Amino acid sequence: MSVTLRLVPPPVRLIDAPEPNWSHVARLSDDTGLLEHARNATVRREHGYCVDDVARGLLLAGREPQPTALVTGLAERYLAFVTHAMAPDGTVRNRLSFDRRWQDEPGTDDCWGRALWGLGTAAGRCAVPWIRREARQAFLIGARQRSQWSRAMAFAGLGAAEVLRGDPACGEAAQLLADAATVVGLPGSDPGWVWPEQRLSYANPALAEVLIHAGDLLGDEHLLEEGLRMLGWLCRVQEHQGHLSTVPVAGWQPADLSTPDGRHRFDQQPIEAAATADACAAAATATGDDAWDAPLFQAIAWFLGDNDAGIVMYDPLTGGCYDGLTPEGPNLNQGAESTLALVSTLQHARAWAGRSATRPSGGLA
């Protein structure tokens, strides 16, 4: 299989990528869960909690190969929160106020998908056996449901891929992954717009990533190729003057791509850079092709200052990530979503550093 990517060497600054830092995640957490918003680095309790972020926290804690006592404790709290949010039929609530009152009804929108992504990752990877068991049980309950929304299904499918990788005989995970790929759909044939939707909005890399996992784990070579084609195209349209320039909050439509230097580029969200890193790491794993290192490096470097504003996107004193990149610079608030995006991407930087240390000399390094 082949996907055309412009291979560039890793930025020198990647050598200085910090280790994943959980200190600000812990600052935003309490005995209930992970609070959503912060003013600068100070938590804003009045905004409460959301499953979207708590599930992301559970996902990242589950990905830690040697979790500290701090991370294990956070994983336990996040797992309890997500399972409490799940109704007996597998639908999920999202928002809990600081006084522990649910603000919405259970459903199958993005929070359902992210809950299954977090549960599936904890079930498939967590180093703590009892957390793996509890997360799998909750995942199987949630996996009874389906969503009409492509991104919700993509998130759920990514959780199913984590379960299936650890247990290839899990039919519930295999069916959910296949259904997620069907809902996302295949890319079009127009080389100028290789995307199954007429707008690039949010979490775009996740759509390509779920096709890659489905093709890889379900033995569908064509589906794998199409997912890689989607991701390769997305990486190219998000590249600007040699660095990552993510799809902004307002999104892009086909007409926006006709003038690369004139398209709107702000506000950019850290979660989009993290999603790009996730998908490129998945493509590298599925194919063994180190050409995917190039866009992965760009996603990591986005946080380190190789972005459209040339500004480092995190605070080394707090371990928090700034909430967005605006024309005037970073939004200095350090909320849960953005900080988790930083931790996620630095997990990939650490994993790449570990792999590169075992590669023969003369390779990409």
C-alpha positions in Angstrom: 0.0 0.0 0.0 1.2 3.6 -0.6 0.1 7.0 0.5 1.9 10.0 -0.8 3.3 12.1 2.0 6.0 14.8 1.8 8.6 13.3 4.1 10.4 15.9 6.2 12.9 15.3 8.9 11.8 15.7 12.5 12.2 19.2 13.9 15.3 19.5 16.1 13.1 20.9 18.9 11.5 17.5 19.3 14.6 16.5 21.3 13.4 18.9 23.9 9.8 17.6 24.1 8.9 17.2 27.7 7.6 14.1 29.4 3.8 13.9 29.8 3.0 16.0 32.9 -0.1 15.1 34.9 0.2 17.9 37.5 -2.4 20.2 35.9 -4.8 17.4 35.2 -4.6 16.5 38.9 -5.1 20.2 39.7 -8.4 20.2 37.7 -9.5 16.9 39.3 -11.3 16.3 42.6 -12.9 13.3 44.3 -15.8 13.4 41.8 -14.1 13.8 38.4 -12.3 16.2 36.2 -13.6 19.8 36.1 -14.0 21.2 32.6 -12.8 24.8 32.7 -10.1 27.0 34.2 -9.3 30.7 34.4 -5.6 30.8 33.6 -4.6 27.7 35.7 -7.3 28.1 38.4 -10.1 25.6 38.2 -13.6 27.1 37.6 -16.0 24.9 39.7 -19.1 26.8 38.5 -18.9 25.1 35.1 -18.8 21.6 36.5 -17.8 18.4 34.8 -18.5 16.7 31.5 -18.1 13.1 30.3 -16.3 14.3 27.2 -13.3 15.4 29.3 -13.5 12.7 32.0 -13.5 10.0 29.3 -10.5 11.6 27.7 -8.7 11.5 31.0 -9.6 7.8 31.4 -8.3 7.1 27.9 -4.9 8.7 28.6 -4.6 7.1 32.0 -5.3 3.8 30.4 -2.5 4.5 27.8 0.2 4.9 30.5 2.4 1.8 30.3 3.7 2.3 33.9 1.2 4.5 35.7 2.2 6.3 38.8 0.1 6.1 41.9 -1.3 9.6 40.9 -2.4 8.4 37.5 -3.9 5.2 38.8 -5.9 7.1 41.3 -7.2 9.5 38.6 -8.1 6.5 36.4 -10.2 5.0 39.3 -12.1 8.3 39.7 -12.6 8.8 36.0 -13.8 5.2 35.5 -16.4 5.7 38.4 -17.6 8.9 36.8 -18.0 7.5 33.3 -19.8 4.4 34.6 -22.1 6.6 36.7 -23.0 8.6 33.6 -24.1 5.5 31.7 -27.7 4.5 31.9 -28.6 0.8 32.1 -29.3 0.7 28.3 -25.8 2.0 27.5 -26.7 5.6 26.7 -24.7 8.3 28.4 -25.3 11.7 30.1 -22.7 14.4 29.6 -22.9 17.3 32.0 -22.7 17.2 35.8 -22.9 20.4 37.9 -20.5 21.0 40.8 -23.3 20.1 43.2 -23.5 16.6 41.5 -26.7 17.1 39.6 -27.0 15.8 36.0 -27.9 18.6 33.6 -29.0 16.5 30.6 -30.6 13.2 29.6 -28.8 10.1 28.4 -28.1 9.9 24.7 -25.8 8.7 22.0 -24.1 11.9 20.9 -20.3 12.6 21.2 -20.2 12.0 24.9 -21.5 8.4 24.4 -18.7 7.8 21.8 -16.0 9.3 23.9 -17.2 7.3 26.9 -16.8 4.1 24.9 -13.4 5.3 23.6 -12.2 5.8 27.2 -13.7 2.6 28.4 -12.3 0.6 25.5 -8.8 2.0 26.0 -8.9 1.2 29.7 -10.2 -2.2 29.0 -7.6 -2.9 26.4 -4.5 -1.3 27.8 -4.7 -0.3 31.5 -2.0 -1.8 33.6 -4.4 -2.3 36.5 -6.3 -5.6 36.1 -9.5 -4.6 38.0 -9.8 -1.4 36.0 -9.5 -3.4 32.8 -12.3 -5.7 33.9 -14.6 -3.0 35.1 -14.0 -0.9 32.0 -14.7 -3.9 29.7 -18.0 -4.6 31.4 -19.1 -1.0 31.0 -17.9 -0.9 27.4 -20.0 -3.9 26.5 -23.1 -2.3 27.9 -22.5 0.9 25.9 -21.6 -1.0 22.8 -25.3 -2.2 22.5 -26.1 1.3 21.3 -25.5 3.1 17.9 -25.4 6.7 17.0 -26.6 8.6 13.9 -23.6 11.0 14.3 -20.4 10.1 12.4 -18.1 11.5 15.1 -19.8 9.8 17.9 -19.6 6.5 16.0 -15.9 7.2 15.2 -15.1 7.7 18.9 -16.9 4.6 19.8 -15.2 2.7 17.0 -11.8 3.8 18.3 -12.7 2.3 21.7 -13.9 -0.9 20.0 -10.5 -1.1 18.2 -8.7 -1.0 21.6 -10.9 -3.8 22.9 -10.5 -5.9 19.7 -6.8 -5.5 19.6 -6.6 -7.1 23.1 -9.3 -9.7 22.4 -9.7 -10.5 18.7 -12.7 -12.8 19.5 -14.8 -10.0 20.9 -17.7 -10.0 18.5 -19.4 -6.9 20.1 -16.3 -4.8 19.5 -15.8 -6.1 16.0 -19.4 -5.3 15.0 -19.2 -1.8 16.6 -16.0 -1.1 14.7 -17.5 -2.2 11.4 -20.6 -0.2 12.0 -18.5 2.9 12.8 -16.7 2.6 9.5 -20.0 2.3 7.7 -21.4 5.4 9.3 -18.2 7.4 8.6 -18.2 6.4 4.9 -15.5 6.3 2.3 -13.7 9.3 0.8 -14.6 10.7 -2.5 -12.7 10.4 -5.8 -12.1 14.1 -6.3 -8.4 14.7 -5.5 -9.2 18.3 -4.5 -11.6 17.1 -1.8 -10.8 13.7 -0.5 -13.4 13.6 2.3 -16.7 11.9 2.9 -18.3 15.1 4.1 -18.7 18.5 2.5 -17.1 20.3 5.4 -14.0 19.8 7.6 -15.3 20.6 11.1 -13.9 19.1 14.3 -12.1 15.8 15.2 -11.5 15.2 11.5 -8.5 12.9 12.0 -10.7 10.5 14.1 -12.8 9.7 11.0 -9.8 8.6 9.0 -8.4 6.8 12.0 -11.4 4.6 12.6 -11.3 3.5 9.0 -7.6 2.6 9.4 -8.3 0.5 12.5 -11.3 -1.1 10.9 -9.3 -2.1 7.8 -6.4 -3.3 9.8 -8.2 -5.3 12.5 -11.1 -6.6 10.4 -8.8 -7.6 7.5 -10.3 -5.2 4.9 -7.4 -4.0 2.8 -9.5 -1.6 0.8 -10.9 0.1 3.9 -7.4 0.4 5.2 -6.2 2.0 2.0 -9.1 4.5 2.0 -8.5 5.5 5.6 -4.9 6.1 4.8 -5.9 8.1 1.7 -8.2 10.3 3.8 -5.5 10.9 6.5 -2.8 11.6 3.9 -4.9 14.2 2.2 -5.9 15.8 5.5 -2.3 16.0 6.6 -1.4 17.8 3.4 -4.2 20.4 3.6 -3.3 21.0 7.2 0.3 21.7 6.4 1.2 25.4 6.1 4.7 26.6 5.4 6.2 23.4 6.8 4.2 23.2 10.0 0.8 22.0 11.1 -2.0 24.4 10.8 -5.1 22.7 12.1 -8.7 23.1 10.8 -10.0 26.0 12.9 -13.2 26.2 14.8 -15.1 27.7 11.9 -14.1 24.7 9.7 -13.1 24.5 6.0 -15.2 23.9 2.9 -14.0 23.0 -0.6 -13.8 26.7 -1.6 -11.5 27.4 1.3 -8.8 25.1 -0.1 -8.5 27.0 -3.4 -6.3 29.6 -1.8 -4.0 27.9 0.8 -2.5 31.2 2.0 -5.8 33.0 2.2 -7.9 30.5 4.1 -8.9 31.4 7.6 -6.7 29.7 10.2 -7.8 30.8 13.6 -9.1 29.8 16.2 -7.1 26.5 16.4 -7.7 24.0 19.1 -5.1 21.8 20.8 -7.5 18.8 20.6 -7.2 19.0 16.8 -3.4 18.7 16.9 -3.8 15.8 19.3 -6.2 14.0 17.0 -3.8 14.4 14.2 -1.0 12.8 16.3 -3.4 9.9 17.3 -4.3 9.2 13.7 -0.7 9.4 12.3 0.5 7.1 15.1 -2.3 4.6 14.2 -1.3 4.8 10.5 2.4 4.1 11.4 1.4 1.1 13.5 -0.9 -0.3 10.9 1.5 0.0 8.0 5.0 0.0 9.5 5.7 3.0 7.3 7.8 5.7 9.0 6.6 8.3 6.5 3.8 8.8 8.9 6.4 10.1 11.4 6.6 13.5 9.5 3.0 14.6 10.2 3.2 13.1 13.7 6.3 15.3 14.3 4.4 18.3 13.1 1.5 17.6 15.5 4.0 17.3 18.4 5.9 20.4 17.3 2.6 22.5 17.1 2.6 22.5 21.0 6.3 23.4 21.1 5.9 26.5 19.0 6.0 25.3 15.4 2.6 26.7 14.6 1.1 29.7 12.7 1.9 32.1 15.6 5.3 30.7 16.5 4.2 30.4 20.1 4.7 27.6 22.7 1.2 26.4 23.6 1.8 25.2 27.2 2.9 26.6 30.5 5.9 24.7 31.9 5.2 26.0 35.4 1.7 24.4 35.7 1.9 21.6 33.1 -1.3 23.1 31.6 -2.0 23.7 27.9 -3.5 26.9 26.6 -7.1 26.6 25.4 -6.6 27.8 21.8 -4.4 29.6 19.3 -5.9 33.0 18.2 -4.7 35.7 15.9 -3.5 37.6 19.0 -1.7 34.6 20.5 -2.8 31.9 22.9 -5.9 31.8 25.0 -4.1 31.6 28.3 -6.9 29.6 30.1 -5.7 26.0 30.8 -8.8 23.9 30.7 -9.2 20.1 30.8 -9.6 19.4 27.0 -6.5 21.3 26.0 -4.3 20.0 28.8 -5.4 16.4 28.0 -4.6 17.1 24.4 -1.0 18.1 25.4 -0.6 15.0 27.6 -1.9 12.8 24.7 0.5 14.2 22.2 3.5 14.0 24.6 2.6 10.3 25.1 3.2 9.9 21.4 6.5 11.8 21.5 7.7 9.6 24.3 6.6 6.4 22.4 8.4 7.6 19.3 11.5 8.4 21.2 11.4 4.8 22.6 11.0 3.3 19.1 13.7 5.5 17.6 16.2 4.4 20.2 15.9 0.8 19.0 16.1 1.6 15.3 19.2 0.9 13.3 21.4 3.9 12.6 20.8 5.7 9.4 17.0 5.9 9.7 14.8 8.9 10.5 16.4 10.3 13.6 
